[in-house]
Amino acid sequence: MSQAELTESLLTSTGFYNLFQTLPLEIRQGFLKLLFQENQSELEDLILYLACENARQEGFLSDLEALSLLDSLPKFSK
């Protein structure tokens, strides 16, 4: 992915997040429930990935431990 594509992707993601934040609470909760029901595995993998990265950055996991754990997860765009 080129730098321009990464920038566009980040701007799109930020725009969707900002839109989501403007929705009433009951709509946000309904959206999150449906998102989780339809994408549970992908969301769980992403949460594990982010937790592993955070643990590595905070020094709870070595780079080797983090790499080993991340390699065991399904591949997806970061």
PDB file with SEQRES, HELIX, SHEET and CRYST1 records, atoms N, CA, C and O in Angstrom:
SEQRES   1 A   78  MET SER GLN ALA GLU LEU THR GLU SER LEU LEU THR SER          
SEQRES   2 A   78  THR GLY PHE TYR ASN LEU PHE GLN THR LEU PRO LEU GLU          
SEQRES   3 A   78  ILE ARG GLN GLY PHE LEU LYS LEU LEU PHE GLN GLU ASN          
SEQRES   4 A   78  GLN SER GLU LEU GLU ASP LEU ILE LEU TYR LEU ALA CYS          
SEQRES   5 A   78  GLU ASN ALA ARG GLN GLU GLY PHE LEU SER ASP LEU GLU          
SEQRES   6 A   78  ALA LEU SER LEU LEU ASP SER LEU PRO LYS PHE SER LYS          
HELIX    1 AA1 GLN A    3  THR A   22  1                                  20    
HELIX    2 AA2 LEU A   25  GLN A   57  1                                  33    
HELIX    3 AA3 ASP A   63  SER A   72  1                                  10    
CRYST1    1.000    1.000    1.000  90.00  90.00  90.00 P 1           1          
ATOM      1  N   MET A   1       0.845  -1.167   0.000  1.00  0.00           N  
ATOM      2  CA  MET A   1       0.000   0.000   0.000  1.00  0.00           C  
ATOM      3  C   MET A   1       0.899   1.243   0.000  1.00  0.00           C  
ATOM      4  O   MET A   1       1.840   1.335   0.789  1.00  0.00           O  
ATOM      5  N   SER A   2       0.606   2.179  -0.876  1.00  0.00           N  
ATOM      6  CA  SER A   2       1.420   3.385  -0.975  1.00  0.00           C  
ATOM      7  C   SER A   2       1.123   4.329   0.196  1.00  0.00           C  
ATOM      8  O   SER A   2       0.135   4.165   0.912  1.00  0.00           O  
ATOM      9  N   GLN A   3       1.990   5.300   0.369  1.00  0.00           N  
ATOM     10  CA  GLN A   3       1.801   6.287   1.441  1.00  0.00           C  
ATOM     11  C   GLN A   3       0.491   7.046   1.243  1.00  0.00           C  
ATOM     12  O   GLN A   3      -0.217   7.318   2.213  1.00  0.00           O  
ATOM     13  N   ALA A   4       0.165   7.388   0.005  1.00  0.00           N  
ATOM     14  CA  ALA A   4      -1.080   8.103  -0.277  1.00  0.00           C  
ATOM     15  C   ALA A   4      -2.289   7.244   0.088  1.00  0.00           C  
ATOM     16  O   ALA A   4      -3.265   7.744   0.647  1.00  0.00           O  
ATOM     17  N   GLU A   5      -2.219   5.941  -0.233  1.00  0.00           N  
ATOM     18  CA  GLU A   5      -3.313   5.036   0.110  1.00  0.00           C  
ATOM     19  C   GLU A   5      -3.450   4.874   1.618  1.00  0.00           C  
ATOM     20  O   GLU A   5      -4.563   4.815   2.140  1.00  0.00           O  
ATOM     21  N   LEU A   6      -2.315   4.801   2.321  1.00  0.00           N  
ATOM     22  CA  LEU A   6      -2.356   4.712   3.782  1.00  0.00           C  
ATOM     23  C   LEU A   6      -2.983   5.959   4.391  1.00  0.00           C  
ATOM     24  O   LEU A   6      -3.797   5.869   5.310  1.00  0.00           O  
ATOM     25  N   THR A   7      -2.601   7.116   3.874  1.00  0.00           N  
ATOM     26  CA  THR A   7      -3.150   8.377   4.370  1.00  0.00           C  
ATOM     27  C   THR A   7      -4.652   8.432   4.119  1.00  0.00           C  
ATOM     28  O   THR A   7      -5.418   8.811   5.005  1.00  0.00           O  
ATOM     29  N   GLU A   8      -5.075   8.055   2.913  1.00  0.00           N  
ATOM     30  CA  GLU A   8      -6.506   8.057   2.578  1.00  0.00           C  
ATOM     31  C   GLU A   8      -7.273   7.080   3.459  1.00  0.00           C  
ATOM     32  O   GLU A   8      -8.376   7.385   3.912  1.00  0.00           O  
ATOM     33  N   SER A   9      -6.698   5.913   3.703  1.00  0.00           N  
ATOM     34  CA  SER A   9      -7.335   4.915   4.553  1.00  0.00           C  
ATOM     35  C   SER A   9      -7.501   5.440   5.978  1.00  0.00           C  
ATOM     36  O   SER A   9      -8.557   5.274   6.587  1.00  0.00           O  
ATOM     37  N   LEU A  10      -6.459   6.071   6.502  1.00  0.00           N  
ATOM     38  CA  LEU A  10      -6.524   6.631   7.849  1.00  0.00           C  
ATOM     39  C   LEU A  10      -7.571   7.732   7.936  1.00  0.00           C  
ATOM     40  O   LEU A  10      -8.322   7.793   8.910  1.00  0.00           O  
ATOM     41  N   LEU A  11      -7.632   8.601   6.930  1.00  0.00           N  
ATOM     42  CA  LEU A  11      -8.625   9.670   6.922  1.00  0.00           C  
ATOM     43  C   LEU A  11     -10.043   9.099   6.850  1.00  0.00           C  
ATOM     44  O   LEU A  11     -10.947   9.600   7.519  1.00  0.00           O  
ATOM     45  N   THR A  12     -10.237   8.071   6.053  1.00  0.00           N  
ATOM     46  CA  THR A  12     -11.551   7.429   5.941  1.00  0.00           C  
ATOM     47  C   THR A  12     -11.937   6.795   7.271  1.00  0.00           C  
ATOM     48  O   THR A  12     -13.070   6.947   7.729  1.00  0.00           O  
ATOM     49  N   SER A  13     -11.003   6.089   7.888  1.00  0.00           N  
ATOM     50  CA  SER A  13     -11.269   5.456   9.181  1.00  0.00           C  
ATOM     51  C   SER A  13     -11.615   6.496  10.236  1.00  0.00           C  
ATOM     52  O   SER A  13     -12.553   6.313  11.012  1.00  0.00           O  
ATOM     53  N   THR A  14     -10.869   7.569  10.264  1.00  0.00           N  
ATOM     54  CA  THR A  14     -11.121   8.641  11.225  1.00  0.00           C  
ATOM     55  C   THR A  14     -12.486   9.271  10.981  1.00  0.00           C  
ATOM     56  O   THR A  14     -13.209   9.584  11.926  1.00  0.00           O  
ATOM     57  N   GLY A  15     -12.834   9.454   9.713  1.00  0.00           N  
ATOM     58  CA  GLY A  15     -14.138  10.021   9.375  1.00  0.00           C  
ATOM     59  C   GLY A  15     -15.278   9.132   9.841  1.00  0.00           C  
ATOM     60  O   GLY A  15     -16.259   9.616  10.405  1.00  0.00           O  
ATOM     61  N   PHE A  16     -15.147   7.818   9.603  1.00  0.00           N  
ATOM     62  CA  PHE A  16     -16.188   6.893  10.054  1.00  0.00           C  
ATOM     63  C   PHE A  16     -16.285   6.883  11.579  1.00  0.00           C  
ATOM     64  O   PHE A  16     -17.386   6.844  12.129  1.00  0.00           O  
ATOM     65  N   TYR A  17     -15.156   6.919  12.256  1.00  0.00           N  
ATOM     66  CA  TYR A  17     -15.175   6.939  13.719  1.00  0.00           C  
ATOM     67  C   TYR A  17     -15.853   8.212  14.222  1.00  0.00           C  
ATOM     68  O   TYR A  17     -16.682   8.153  15.130  1.00  0.00           O  
ATOM     69  N   ASN A  18     -15.513   9.342  13.651  1.00  0.00           N  
ATOM     70  CA  ASN A  18     -16.129  10.602  14.078  1.00  0.00           C  
ATOM     71  C   ASN A  18     -17.632  10.585  13.829  1.00  0.00           C  
ATOM     72  O   ASN A  18     -18.400  11.083  14.652  1.00  0.00           O  
ATOM     73  N   LEU A  19     -18.059  10.021  12.709  1.00  0.00           N  
ATOM     74  CA  LEU A  19     -19.488   9.889  12.427  1.00  0.00           C  
ATOM     75  C   LEU A  19     -20.157   8.989  13.462  1.00  0.00           C  
ATOM     76  O   LEU A  19     -21.224   9.314  13.980  1.00  0.00           O  
ATOM     77  N   PHE A  20     -19.527   7.866  13.754  1.00  0.00           N  
ATOM     78  CA  PHE A  20     -20.050   6.932  14.755  1.00  0.00           C  
ATOM     79  C   PHE A  20     -20.257   7.638  16.094  1.00  0.00           C  
ATOM     80  O   PHE A  20     -21.270   7.428  16.760  1.00  0.00           O  
ATOM     81  N   GLN A  21     -19.299   8.472  16.484  1.00  0.00           N  
ATOM     82  CA  GLN A  21     -19.375   9.167  17.769  1.00  0.00           C  
ATOM     83  C   GLN A  21     -20.545  10.150  17.831  1.00  0.00           C  
ATOM     84  O   GLN A  21     -20.988  10.503  18.924  1.00  0.00           O  
ATOM     85  N   THR A  22     -21.051  10.594  16.690  1.00  0.00           N  
ATOM     86  CA  THR A  22     -22.163  11.550  16.692  1.00  0.00           C  
ATOM     87  C   THR A  22     -23.514  10.858  16.812  1.00  0.00           C  
ATOM     88  O   THR A  22     -24.524  11.527  17.034  1.00  0.00           O  
ATOM     89  N   LEU A  23     -23.557   9.550  16.672  1.00  0.00           N  
ATOM     90  CA  LEU A  23     -24.820   8.820  16.717  1.00  0.00           C  
ATOM     91  C   LEU A  23     -25.333   8.712  18.149  1.00  0.00           C  
ATOM     92  O   LEU A  23     -24.543   8.710  19.093  1.00  0.00           O  
ATOM     93  N   PRO A  24     -26.638   8.625  18.316  1.00  0.00           N  
ATOM     94  CA  PRO A  24     -27.199   8.398  19.649  1.00  0.00           C  
ATOM     95  C   PRO A  24     -26.696   7.064  20.230  1.00  0.00           C  
ATOM     96  O   PRO A  24     -26.364   6.138  19.489  1.00  0.00           O  
ATOM     97  N   LEU A  25     -26.648   6.987  21.538  1.00  0.00           N  
ATOM     98  CA  LEU A  25     -26.098   5.823  22.232  1.00  0.00           C  
ATOM     99  C   LEU A  25     -26.755   4.519  21.795  1.00  0.00           C  
ATOM    100  O   LEU A  25     -26.058   3.534  21.551  1.00  0.00           O  
ATOM    101  N   GLU A  26     -28.074   4.492  21.691  1.00  0.00           N  
ATOM    102  CA  GLU A  26     -28.746   3.234  21.339  1.00  0.00           C  
ATOM    103  C   GLU A  26     -28.380   2.779  19.923  1.00  0.00           C  
ATOM    104  O   GLU A  26     -28.328   1.576  19.664  1.00  0.00           O  
ATOM    105  N   ILE A  27     -28.134   3.688  19.029  1.00  0.00           N  
ATOM    106  CA  ILE A  27     -27.712   3.319  17.673  1.00  0.00           C  
ATOM    107  C   ILE A  27     -26.276   2.811  17.691  1.00  0.00           C  
ATOM    108  O   ILE A  27     -25.962   1.820  17.032  1.00  0.00           O  
ATOM    109  N   ARG A  28     -25.401   3.482  18.441  1.00  0.00           N  
ATOM    110  CA  ARG A  28     -24.011   3.006  18.549  1.00  0.00           C  
ATOM    111  C   ARG A  28     -23.972   1.600  19.130  1.00  0.00           C  
ATOM    112  O   ARG A  28     -23.245   0.739  18.634  1.00  0.00           O  
ATOM    113  N   GLN A  29     -24.759   1.365  20.188  1.00  0.00           N  
ATOM    114  CA  GLN A  29     -24.764   0.045  20.819  1.00  0.00           C  
ATOM    115  C   GLN A  29     -25.307  -1.018  19.866  1.00  0.00           C  
ATOM    116  O   GLN A  29     -24.775  -2.126  19.807  1.00  0.00           O  
ATOM    117  N   GLY A  30     -26.356  -0.689  19.125  1.00  0.00           N  
ATOM    118  CA  GLY A  30     -26.900  -1.629  18.154  1.00  0.00           C  
ATOM    119  C   GLY A  30     -25.898  -1.940  17.060  1.00  0.00           C  
ATOM    120  O   GLY A  30     -25.763  -3.090  16.642  1.00  0.00           O  
ATOM    121  N   PHE A  31     -25.190  -0.911  16.591  1.00  0.00           N  
ATOM    122  CA  PHE A  31     -24.170  -1.113  15.572  1.00  0.00           C  
ATOM    123  C   PHE A  31     -23.052  -2.010  16.096  1.00  0.00           C  
ATOM    124  O   PHE A  31     -22.622  -2.935  15.406  1.00  0.00           O  
ATOM    125  N   LEU A  32     -22.583  -1.742  17.306  1.00  0.00           N  
ATOM    126  CA  LEU A  32     -21.503  -2.554  17.875  1.00  0.00           C  
ATOM    127  C   LEU A  32     -21.941  -4.004  18.072  1.00  0.00           C  
ATOM    128  O   LEU A  32     -21.165  -4.930  17.838  1.00  0.00           O  
ATOM    129  N   LYS A  33     -23.181  -4.193  18.502  1.00  0.00           N  
ATOM    130  CA  LYS A  33     -23.695  -5.557  18.684  1.00  0.00           C  
ATOM    131  C   LYS A  33     -23.701  -6.299  17.351  1.00  0.00           C  
ATOM    132  O   LYS A  33     -23.242  -7.439  17.272  1.00  0.00           O  
ATOM    133  N   LEU A  34     -24.215  -5.663  16.312  1.00  0.00           N  
ATOM    134  CA  LEU A  34     -24.258  -6.285  14.989  1.00  0.00           C  
ATOM    135  C   LEU A  34     -22.848  -6.513  14.442  1.00  0.00           C  
ATOM    136  O   LEU A  34     -22.561  -7.565  13.872  1.00  0.00           O  
ATOM    137  N   LEU A  35     -21.976  -5.527  14.617  1.00  0.00           N  
ATOM    138  CA  LEU A  35     -20.591  -5.666  14.168  1.00  0.00           C  
ATOM    139  C   LEU A  35     -19.939  -6.876  14.820  1.00  0.00           C  
ATOM    140  O   LEU A  35     -19.263  -7.657  14.150  1.00  0.00           O  
ATOM    141  N   PHE A  36     -20.139  -7.032  16.122  1.00  0.00           N  
ATOM    142  CA  PHE A  36     -19.541  -8.160  16.829  1.00  0.00           C  
ATOM    143  C   PHE A  36     -20.162  -9.479  16.381  1.00  0.00           C  
ATOM    144  O   PHE A  36     -19.446 -10.461  16.183  1.00  0.00           O  
ATOM    145  N   GLN A  37     -21.491  -9.515  16.218  1.00  0.00           N  
ATOM    146  CA  GLN A  37     -22.155 -10.747  15.801  1.00  0.00           C  
ATOM    147  C   GLN A  37     -21.659 -11.204  14.427  1.00  0.00           C  
ATOM    148  O   GLN A  37     -21.470 -12.398  14.192  1.00  0.00           O  
ATOM    149  N   GLU A  38     -21.456 -10.269  13.547  1.00  0.00           N  
ATOM    150  CA  GLU A  38     -21.098 -10.601  12.168  1.00  0.00           C  
ATOM    151  C   GLU A  38     -19.585 -10.734  11.938  1.00  0.00           C  
ATOM    152  O   GLU A  38     -19.163 -11.303  10.932  1.00  0.00           O  
ATOM    153  N   ASN A  39     -18.769 -10.213  12.864  1.00  0.00           N  
ATOM    154  CA  ASN A  39     -17.313 -10.179  12.658  1.00  0.00           C  
ATOM    155  C   ASN A  39     -16.548 -10.589  13.912  1.00  0.00           C  
ATOM    156  O   ASN A  39     -15.444 -10.098  14.148  1.00  0.00           O  
ATOM    157  N   GLN A  40     -17.114 -11.475  14.712  1.00  0.00           N  
ATOM    158  CA  GLN A  40     -16.538 -11.820  16.004  1.00  0.00           C  
ATOM    159  C   GLN A  40     -15.087 -12.290  15.904  1.00  0.00           C  
ATOM    160  O   GLN A  40     -14.227 -11.798  16.634  1.00  0.00           O  
ATOM    161  N   SER A  41     -14.814 -13.220  15.023  1.00  0.00           N  
ATOM    162  CA  SER A  41     -13.467 -13.778  14.918  1.00  0.00           C  
ATOM    163  C   SER A  41     -12.445 -12.704  14.532  1.00  0.00           C  
ATOM    164  O   SER A  41     -11.371 -12.619  15.128  1.00  0.00           O  
ATOM    165  N   GLU A  42     -12.781 -11.894  13.543  1.00  0.00           N  
ATOM    166  CA  GLU A  42     -11.869 -10.840  13.103  1.00  0.00           C  
ATOM    167  C   GLU A  42     -11.612  -9.820  14.214  1.00  0.00           C  
ATOM    168  O   GLU A  42     -10.479  -9.379  14.408  1.00  0.00           O  
ATOM    169  N   LEU A  43     -12.666  -9.449  14.940  1.00  0.00           N  
ATOM    170  CA  LEU A  43     -12.508  -8.493  16.038  1.00  0.00           C  
ATOM    171  C   LEU A  43     -11.666  -9.084  17.167  1.00  0.00           C  
ATOM    172  O   LEU A  43     -10.817  -8.395  17.732  1.00  0.00           O  
ATOM    173  N   GLU A  44     -11.892 -10.339  17.495  1.00  0.00           N  
ATOM    174  CA  GLU A  44     -11.099 -10.982  18.540  1.00  0.00           C  
ATOM    175  C   GLU A  44      -9.625 -11.052  18.148  1.00  0.00           C  
ATOM    176  O   GLU A  44      -8.750 -10.807  18.978  1.00  0.00           O  
ATOM    177  N   ASP A  45      -9.348 -11.385  16.888  1.00  0.00           N  
ATOM    178  CA  ASP A  45      -7.964 -11.426  16.415  1.00  0.00           C  
ATOM    179  C   ASP A  45      -7.316 -10.044  16.496  1.00  0.00           C  
ATOM    180  O   ASP A  45      -6.158  -9.921  16.897  1.00  0.00           O  
ATOM    181  N   LEU A  46      -8.060  -9.012  16.115  1.00  0.00           N  
ATOM    182  CA  LEU A  46      -7.533  -7.651  16.169  1.00  0.00           C  
ATOM    183  C   LEU A  46      -7.255  -7.230  17.610  1.00  0.00           C  
ATOM    184  O   LEU A  46      -6.230  -6.608  17.886  1.00  0.00           O  
ATOM    185  N   ILE A  47      -8.157  -7.562  18.524  1.00  0.00           N  
ATOM    186  CA  ILE A  47      -7.959  -7.232  19.938  1.00  0.00           C  
ATOM    187  C   ILE A  47      -6.698  -7.931  20.471  1.00  0.00           C  
ATOM    188  O   ILE A  47      -5.904  -7.322  21.188  1.00  0.00           O  
ATOM    189  N   LEU A  48      -6.523  -9.200  20.120  1.00  0.00           N  
ATOM    190  CA  LEU A  48      -5.308  -9.918  20.550  1.00  0.00           C  
ATOM    191  C   LEU A  48      -4.055  -9.284  19.967  1.00  0.00           C  
ATOM    192  O   LEU A  48      -3.048  -9.139  20.659  1.00  0.00           O  
ATOM    193  N   TYR A  49      -4.116  -8.908  18.698  1.00  0.00           N  
ATOM    194  CA  TYR A  49      -2.984  -8.259  18.046  1.00  0.00           C  
ATOM    195  C   TYR A  49      -2.626  -6.965  18.766  1.00  0.00           C  
ATOM    196  O   TYR A  49      -1.461  -6.729  19.086  1.00  0.00           O  
ATOM    197  N   LEU A  50      -3.626  -6.128  19.020  1.00  0.00           N  
ATOM    198  CA  LEU A  50      -3.377  -4.836  19.681  1.00  0.00           C  
ATOM    199  C   LEU A  50      -2.869  -5.024  21.105  1.00  0.00           C  
ATOM    200  O   LEU A  50      -1.992  -4.283  21.549  1.00  0.00           O  
ATOM    201  N   ALA A  51      -3.405  -6.004  21.825  1.00  0.00           N  
ATOM    202  CA  ALA A  51      -2.944  -6.279  23.188  1.00  0.00           C  
ATOM    203  C   ALA A  51      -1.494  -6.753  23.179  1.00  0.00           C  
ATOM    204  O   ALA A  51      -0.707  -6.363  24.042  1.00  0.00           O  
ATOM    205  N   CYS A  52      -1.143  -7.584  22.216  1.00  0.00           N  
ATOM    206  CA  CYS A  52       0.232  -8.074  22.097  1.00  0.00           C  
ATOM    207  C   CYS A  52       1.187  -6.926  21.783  1.00  0.00           C  
ATOM    208  O   CYS A  52       2.249  -6.808  22.394  1.00  0.00           O  
ATOM    209  N   GLU A  53       0.803  -6.088  20.833  1.00  0.00           N  
ATOM    210  CA  GLU A  53       1.632  -4.933  20.493  1.00  0.00           C  
ATOM    211  C   GLU A  53       1.817  -4.017  21.704  1.00  0.00           C  
ATOM    212  O   GLU A  53       2.920  -3.532  21.955  1.00  0.00           O  
ATOM    213  N   ASN A  54       0.753  -3.788  22.440  1.00  0.00           N  
ATOM    214  CA  ASN A  54       0.822  -2.935  23.624  1.00  0.00           C  
ATOM    215  C   ASN A  54       1.739  -3.552  24.689  1.00  0.00           C  
ATOM    216  O   ASN A  54       2.545  -2.852  25.302  1.00  0.00           O  
ATOM    217  N   ALA A  55       1.608  -4.868  24.901  1.00  0.00           N  
ATOM    218  CA  ALA A  55       2.455  -5.557  25.875  1.00  0.00           C  
ATOM    219  C   ALA A  55       3.925  -5.476  25.472  1.00  0.00           C  
ATOM    220  O   ALA A  55       4.797  -5.328  26.328  1.00  0.00           O  
ATOM    221  N   ARG A  56       4.202  -5.573  24.169  1.00  0.00           N  
ATOM    222  CA  ARG A  56       5.580  -5.458  23.700  1.00  0.00           C  
ATOM    223  C   ARG A  56       6.102  -4.040  23.924  1.00  0.00           C  
ATOM    224  O   ARG A  56       7.224  -3.860  24.399  1.00  0.00           O  
ATOM    225  N   GLN A  57       5.304  -3.045  23.589  1.00  0.00           N  
ATOM    226  CA  GLN A  57       5.728  -1.658  23.741  1.00  0.00           C  
ATOM    227  C   GLN A  57       5.956  -1.291  25.203  1.00  0.00           C  
ATOM    228  O   GLN A  57       6.813  -0.464  25.510  1.00  0.00           O  
ATOM    229  N   GLU A  58       5.191  -1.903  26.106  1.00  0.00           N  
ATOM    230  CA  GLU A  58       5.336  -1.619  27.531  1.00  0.00           C  
ATOM    231  C   GLU A  58       6.389  -2.494  28.202  1.00  0.00           C  
ATOM    232  O   GLU A  58       6.663  -2.344  29.393  1.00  0.00           O  
ATOM    233  N   GLY A  59       6.980  -3.412  27.432  1.00  0.00           N  
ATOM    234  CA  GLY A  59       8.062  -4.229  27.959  1.00  0.00           C  
ATOM    235  C   GLY A  59       7.623  -5.511  28.648  1.00  0.00           C  
ATOM    236  O   GLY A  59       8.451  -6.187  29.258  1.00  0.00           O  
ATOM    237  N   PHE A  60       6.356  -5.863  28.570  1.00  0.00           N  
ATOM    238  CA  PHE A  60       5.881  -7.102  29.181  1.00  0.00           C  
ATOM    239  C   PHE A  60       6.208  -8.318  28.326  1.00  0.00           C  
ATOM    240  O   PHE A  60       6.281  -9.436  28.836  1.00  0.00           O  
ATOM    241  N   LEU A  61       6.407  -8.102  27.018  1.00  0.00           N  
ATOM    242  CA  LEU A  61       6.827  -9.157  26.111  1.00  0.00           C  
ATOM    243  C   LEU A  61       8.083  -8.708  25.386  1.00  0.00           C  
ATOM    244  O   LEU A  61       8.217  -7.535  25.040  1.00  0.00           O  
ATOM    245  N   SER A  62       9.001  -9.631  25.156  1.00  0.00           N  
ATOM    246  CA  SER A  62      10.165  -9.312  24.343  1.00  0.00           C  
ATOM    247  C   SER A  62       9.723  -9.230  22.884  1.00  0.00           C  
ATOM    248  O   SER A  62       8.629  -9.668  22.529  1.00  0.00           O  
ATOM    249  N   ASP A  63      10.585  -8.667  22.051  1.00  0.00           N  
ATOM    250  CA  ASP A  63      10.268  -8.612  20.626  1.00  0.00           C  
ATOM    251  C   ASP A  63      10.064 -10.015  20.062  1.00  0.00           C  
ATOM    252  O   ASP A  63       9.175 -10.232  19.239  1.00  0.00           O  
ATOM    253  N   LEU A  64      10.881 -10.964  20.502  1.00  0.00           N  
ATOM    254  CA  LEU A  64      10.770 -12.347  20.026  1.00  0.00           C  
ATOM    255  C   LEU A  64       9.456 -12.978  20.471  1.00  0.00           C  
ATOM    256  O   LEU A  64       8.787 -13.641  19.679  1.00  0.00           O  
ATOM    257  N   GLU A  65       9.080 -12.776  21.742  1.00  0.00           N  
ATOM    258  CA  GLU A  65       7.807 -13.314  22.238  1.00  0.00           C  
ATOM    259  C   GLU A  65       6.625 -12.706  21.484  1.00  0.00           C  
ATOM    260  O   GLU A  65       5.694 -13.411  21.095  1.00  0.00           O  
ATOM    261  N   ALA A  66       6.677 -11.397  21.286  1.00  0.00           N  
ATOM    262  CA  ALA A  66       5.595 -10.717  20.576  1.00  0.00           C  
ATOM    263  C   ALA A  66       5.506 -11.219  19.136  1.00  0.00           C  
ATOM    264  O   ALA A  66       4.412 -11.485  18.637  1.00  0.00           O  
ATOM    265  N   LEU A  67       6.642 -11.347  18.474  1.00  0.00           N  
ATOM    266  CA  LEU A  67       6.656 -11.819  17.093  1.00  0.00           C  
ATOM    267  C   LEU A  67       6.087 -13.231  17.002  1.00  0.00           C  
ATOM    268  O   LEU A  67       5.321 -13.534  16.087  1.00  0.00           O  
ATOM    269  N   SER A  68       6.451 -14.083  17.931  1.00  0.00           N  
ATOM    270  CA  SER A  68       5.953 -15.454  17.944  1.00  0.00           C  
ATOM    271  C   SER A  68       4.440 -15.479  18.114  1.00  0.00           C  
ATOM    272  O   SER A  68       3.743 -16.217  17.417  1.00  0.00           O  
ATOM    273  N   LEU A  69       3.937 -14.676  19.038  1.00  0.00           N  
ATOM    274  CA  LEU A  69       2.494 -14.619  19.261  1.00  0.00           C  
ATOM    275  C   LEU A  69       1.776 -14.029  18.056  1.00  0.00           C  
ATOM    276  O   LEU A  69       0.743 -14.548  17.634  1.00  0.00           O  
ATOM    277  N   LEU A  70       2.311 -12.954  17.503  1.00  0.00           N  
ATOM    278  CA  LEU A  70       1.681 -12.319  16.343  1.00  0.00           C  
ATOM    279  C   LEU A  70       1.675 -13.237  15.133  1.00  0.00           C  
ATOM    280  O   LEU A  70       0.725 -13.231  14.350  1.00  0.00           O  
ATOM    281  N   ASP A  71       2.731 -14.026  14.975  1.00  0.00           N  
ATOM    282  CA  ASP A  71       2.796 -14.966  13.853  1.00  0.00           C  
ATOM    283  C   ASP A  71       1.749 -16.071  13.970  1.00  0.00           C  
ATOM    284  O   ASP A  71       1.369 -16.677  12.969  1.00  0.00           O  
ATOM    285  N   SER A  72       1.282 -16.334  15.194  1.00  0.00           N  
ATOM    286  CA  SER A  72       0.274 -17.374  15.387  1.00  0.00           C  
ATOM    287  C   SER A  72      -1.136 -16.877  15.074  1.00  0.00           C  
ATOM    288  O   SER A  72      -2.067 -17.675  14.963  1.00  0.00           O  
ATOM    289  N   LEU A  73      -1.295 -15.565  14.932  1.00  0.00           N  
ATOM    290  CA  LEU A  73      -2.609 -14.994  14.628  1.00  0.00           C  
ATOM    291  C   LEU A  73      -2.857 -14.979  13.129  1.00  0.00           C  
ATOM    292  O   LEU A  73      -1.917 -14.904  12.339  1.00  0.00           O  
ATOM    293  N   PRO A  74      -4.138 -15.049  12.736  1.00  0.00           N  
ATOM    294  CA  PRO A  74      -4.440 -14.908  11.301  1.00  0.00           C  
ATOM    295  C   PRO A  74      -3.945 -13.553  10.812  1.00  0.00           C  
ATOM    296  O   PRO A  74      -3.914 -12.586  11.573  1.00  0.00           O  
ATOM    297  N   LYS A  75      -3.564 -13.486   9.563  1.00  0.00           N  
ATOM    298  CA  LYS A  75      -3.020 -12.251   8.987  1.00  0.00           C  
ATOM    299  C   LYS A  75      -4.151 -11.317   8.594  1.00  0.00           C  
ATOM    300  O   LYS A  75      -5.161 -11.731   8.026  1.00  0.00           O  
ATOM    301  N   PHE A  76      -3.954 -10.046   8.912  1.00  0.00           N  
ATOM    302  CA  PHE A  76      -4.889  -9.010   8.488  1.00  0.00           C  
ATOM    303  C   PHE A  76      -4.136  -7.711   8.413  1.00  0.00           C  
ATOM    304  O   PHE A  76      -3.032  -7.603   8.948  1.00  0.00           O  
ATOM    305  N   SER A  77      -4.707  -6.722   7.761  1.00  0.00           N  
ATOM    306  CA  SER A  77      -4.064  -5.423   7.620  1.00  0.00           C  
ATOM    307  C   SER A  77      -3.991  -4.741   8.965  1.00  0.00           C  
ATOM    308  O   SER A  77      -4.932  -4.789   9.758  1.00  0.00           O  
ATOM    309  N   LYS A  78      -2.869  -4.109   9.212  1.00  0.00           N  
ATOM    310  CA  LYS A  78      -2.674  -3.405  10.472  1.00  0.00           C  
ATOM    311  C   LYS A  78      -3.052  -1.961  10.324  1.00  0.00           C  
ATOM    312  O   LYS A  78      -2.957  -1.196  11.284  1.00  0.00           O  
TER     313      LYS A  78                                                      
END                                                                             
